[in-house]
Structure formats: C-alpha cells, structure tokens
C-alpha cells in the first residue's frame, strides 16, 4: 500500500489565453453577455469558466527493430526527436451552458482562427500542475497549436430534462515545453520575546 497522498485530478490551472478570442469577436459577444446578465465582463472569462477537464498527452517511445543471428528480433531506441515522443492530441472538455451559447461562440472563434492566414498557429496554451497546497509544481506550454475538432451536439425534441451536457474541443501541438518550479519556501518567522 502506498503511503503517499492519492492524486487529485482537479489540481491544475488551465485557461484559454487572453488573445485567444479576437477583438472583433470580443466586442460582438460582449453585448450578448450583457443581455444574459452574465457575471463575466468578457468572452474569454465566460469560456474559461466552462472548462471541465483537459486531457494531458502521454509519451510514446518508438523502437527500431533489428533481426540478429538465428532470427532473434532486438528492439533499440529509435532516433526520434524528444518533442515527437508526445502523443500530440489534447482534448478540452467544456460544459455546455446558456443554451449552448459557449459552443456556438467557440464555433465562431475556431472558424476565425481557421481562416486567419496571417498566423499558421494559435498562440501557446499553458497548463499548471499544482500540489496539495495549490502551489505550482510544473508548468507546461503547448506551442504551435492547430485545432482539429469540436464535437457535435444533439438537439432533441424528446429530451426536456435539464442536465449537464458537455462537448469536446481538440487540438494538436508541435512543441510541449515544461518547467519544474520548486516549492517556494516560506521564510522563518522572527520570534520576539515579550
């Protein structure tokens, strides 16, 4: 039996960067947020509030095979770039809120990024991994992002109950950089004699 604390899956911070929503779409949807009496001042905060989870990529080390004497197959480490060892698919799960308003906002935002020929990639995304005290331990930056998919949603006359619905937003990245941030030690308190 392990004597360490169990991992908690909610010990992370992830949000869309402030420049993810272009200025013209911020202006366009700010009026909608005001009509909904939303507590959020801008679209990016509204979208970030609906993030439920993020799938962090694993590592996949390829091998090279060589057949030796008597047909014995030997595996060797391949000449693979370290960045290419990551499974570069990331899925962001979002809660569908306000009659799918965030879903259709993201449709518009993704299409804007898709037709924007000035920038090949979306600006970097950041995920911070926290410890049990909510102190940042690791920070990962996804760079050269391309969105690949937004999952479909279903409209149905047969469903009238209110429940938590979600949808997925998927992207690929070319680079994943990380920083290990050691725990910041609190200074010793100076004890004074009374």
C-alpha positions as CSV (number, residue, x, y, z in Angstrom):
1,X,0.0,0.0,0.0
2,X,1.3,3.4,-0.9
3,X,2.0,5.8,1.9
4,X,1.8,9.0,-0.3
5,X,-1.2,11.1,-0.9
6,X,-3.5,10.0,-3.7
7,X,-3.5,12.2,-6.8
8,X,-6.4,14.6,-7.2
9,X,-7.4,15.2,-10.8
10,X,-8.5,18.8,-10.1
11,X,-5.1,20.1,-9.1
12,X,-4.4,22.1,-12.2
13,X,-5.0,25.5,-13.8
14,X,-5.8,25.7,-17.4
15,X,-7.5,28.6,-19.3
16,X,-7.6,30.0,-22.8
17,X,-5.0,32.8,-23.2
18,X,-6.4,36.4,-23.3
19,X,-5.6,36.8,-27.0
20,X,-7.5,33.5,-28.0
21,X,-10.7,35.5,-28.7
22,X,-10.0,38.1,-31.4
23,X,-11.0,41.7,-30.5
24,X,-13.9,41.9,-33.0
25,X,-15.5,38.8,-31.6
26,X,-15.0,40.1,-28.0
27,X,-17.0,43.2,-29.0
28,X,-19.6,41.1,-30.9
29,X,-20.3,38.8,-27.9
30,X,-19.9,41.3,-25.1
31,X,-23.4,42.6,-25.9
32,X,-24.7,39.0,-25.7
33,X,-23.2,38.5,-22.3
34,X,-24.8,41.7,-21.1
35,X,-28.2,40.6,-22.4
36,X,-27.7,37.3,-20.5
37,X,-27.0,39.2,-17.3
38,X,-23.7,37.3,-17.1
39,X,-21.3,37.9,-14.3
40,X,-18.4,37.8,-16.7
41,X,-17.0,41.0,-18.3
42,X,-15.6,39.4,-21.4
43,X,-15.9,36.3,-23.5
44,X,-12.6,34.8,-22.5
45,X,-13.7,34.6,-18.9
46,X,-17.0,33.2,-19.9
47,X,-15.4,30.4,-21.9
48,X,-12.7,29.7,-19.2
49,X,-15.5,29.2,-16.6
50,X,-17.0,26.4,-18.6
51,X,-13.8,24.3,-18.9
52,X,-14.3,20.9,-17.1
53,X,-11.2,19.0,-18.0
54,X,-8.1,18.8,-20.1
55,X,-6.5,15.5,-21.4
56,X,-2.8,15.7,-20.8
57,X,-0.7,13.9,-23.5
58,X,1.2,10.8,-22.8
59,X,4.6,9.7,-24.1
60,X,5.1,7.1,-26.9
61,X,8.6,6.0,-27.4
62,X,9.1,4.3,-30.8
63,X,11.6,1.5,-31.2
64,X,13.6,0.2,-34.1
65,X,13.8,-3.5,-34.7
66,X,16.8,-5.4,-36.0
67,X,17.0,-9.1,-36.7
68,X,20.1,-10.7,-35.2
69,X,21.5,-14.2,-35.5
70,X,19.0,-17.1,-35.7
71,X,16.2,-14.7,-36.4
72,X,16.1,-13.1,-32.9
73,X,14.5,-9.7,-33.0
74,X,16.1,-7.0,-31.0
75,X,14.5,-3.6,-30.2
76,X,16.5,-0.4,-30.0
77,X,15.7,3.1,-29.1
78,X,14.8,5.0,-32.3
79,X,16.3,8.2,-33.5
80,X,13.2,10.2,-32.6
81,X,13.1,13.9,-31.6
82,X,12.1,14.3,-28.0
83,X,9.2,16.5,-29.0
84,X,7.8,13.7,-31.2
85,X,7.6,11.3,-28.2
86,X,4.4,13.1,-27.0
87,X,1.0,11.9,-28.2
88,X,0.2,15.3,-29.5
89,X,-3.6,15.2,-29.2
90,X,-5.2,17.3,-26.5
91,X,-8.9,17.3,-25.6
92,X,-10.6,20.1,-23.7
93,X,-14.0,19.2,-22.3
94,X,-16.3,22.1,-21.7
95,X,-19.7,22.3,-20.1
96,X,-22.4,23.4,-22.5
97,X,-24.0,26.5,-20.8
98,X,-26.7,29.0,-21.6
99,X,-28.5,27.1,-24.3
100,X,-25.2,26.2,-26.0
101,X,-24.0,29.8,-26.2
102,X,-20.4,28.9,-25.4
103,X,-20.5,26.1,-28.0
104,X,-21.5,28.5,-30.8
105,X,-19.1,31.2,-29.7
106,X,-16.3,28.6,-29.9
107,X,-17.6,27.7,-33.4
108,X,-17.1,31.3,-34.5
109,X,-13.7,31.7,-32.8
110,X,-12.4,28.5,-34.3
111,X,-13.5,29.4,-37.7
112,X,-11.9,32.8,-37.3
113,X,-8.6,31.1,-36.4
114,X,-9.0,28.7,-39.3
115,X,-9.5,31.4,-42.0
116,X,-6.8,33.6,-40.5
117,X,-4.0,33.2,-43.0
118,X,-1.7,35.6,-41.2
119,X,-1.0,33.2,-38.4
120,X,-0.4,29.5,-39.1
121,X,-0.8,28.5,-35.4
122,X,-2.8,29.6,-32.4
123,X,-0.8,31.3,-29.6
124,X,0.5,29.0,-26.8
125,X,-1.7,27.5,-24.2
126,X,-0.5,26.9,-20.6
127,X,-1.3,24.3,-18.0
128,X,0.0,24.5,-14.5
129,X,0.1,21.4,-12.2
130,X,-0.5,22.1,-8.5
131,X,0.4,20.3,-5.4
132,X,-1.9,19.6,-2.4
133,X,-1.3,23.2,-1.2
134,X,-2.3,24.6,-4.6
135,X,1.3,25.7,-5.2
136,X,2.5,25.4,-8.8
137,X,5.0,22.5,-9.3
138,X,5.1,22.1,-13.0
139,X,4.2,24.4,-15.9
140,X,3.7,23.1,-19.4
141,X,3.3,25.2,-22.5
142,X,1.7,23.9,-25.7
143,X,3.2,25.7,-28.7
144,X,2.2,25.8,-32.4
145,X,-1.4,24.8,-31.8
146,X,-3.8,23.7,-34.5
147,X,-7.4,23.0,-33.7
148,X,-8.6,19.7,-35.1
149,X,-12.2,19.2,-33.9
150,X,-15.2,20.4,-32.0
151,X,-17.5,17.6,-31.2
152,X,-21.1,17.7,-32.4
153,X,-24.1,18.3,-30.2
154,X,-27.6,16.9,-30.5
155,X,-30.8,18.8,-30.4
156,X,-33.8,16.7,-29.5
157,X,-37.5,17.3,-29.0
158,X,-37.7,14.1,-26.9
159,X,-35.3,15.5,-24.2
160,X,-36.9,18.0,-21.9
161,X,-34.9,17.5,-18.8
162,X,-32.2,19.8,-17.7
163,X,-28.8,18.0,-17.2
164,X,-25.2,18.7,-17.5
165,X,-24.2,18.5,-21.2
166,X,-20.6,18.8,-22.4
167,X,-18.7,18.9,-25.6
168,X,-15.0,18.4,-26.6
169,X,-12.6,20.7,-28.3
170,X,-9.5,19.0,-29.7
171,X,-6.2,20.4,-30.8
172,X,-2.7,19.2,-31.9
173,X,0.6,20.8,-30.9
174,X,4.1,20.7,-32.3
175,X,6.0,21.5,-29.2
176,X,5.5,21.0,-25.4
177,X,7.9,22.7,-23.1
178,X,7.9,22.3,-19.4
179,X,9.4,24.0,-16.4
180,X,9.7,22.4,-12.9
181,X,9.0,25.0,-10.3
182,X,10.4,24.0,-6.9
183,X,8.2,24.7,-4.0
184,X,8.8,28.2,-2.6
185,X,9.9,28.0,1.0
186,X,8.3,30.4,3.4
187,X,10.8,32.5,5.4
188,X,11.2,31.6,9.1
189,X,9.2,33.9,11.3
190,X,11.2,36.0,13.7
191,X,10.2,35.2,17.2
192,X,10.2,38.2,19.6
193,X,10.3,38.0,23.3
194,X,7.6,39.7,25.3
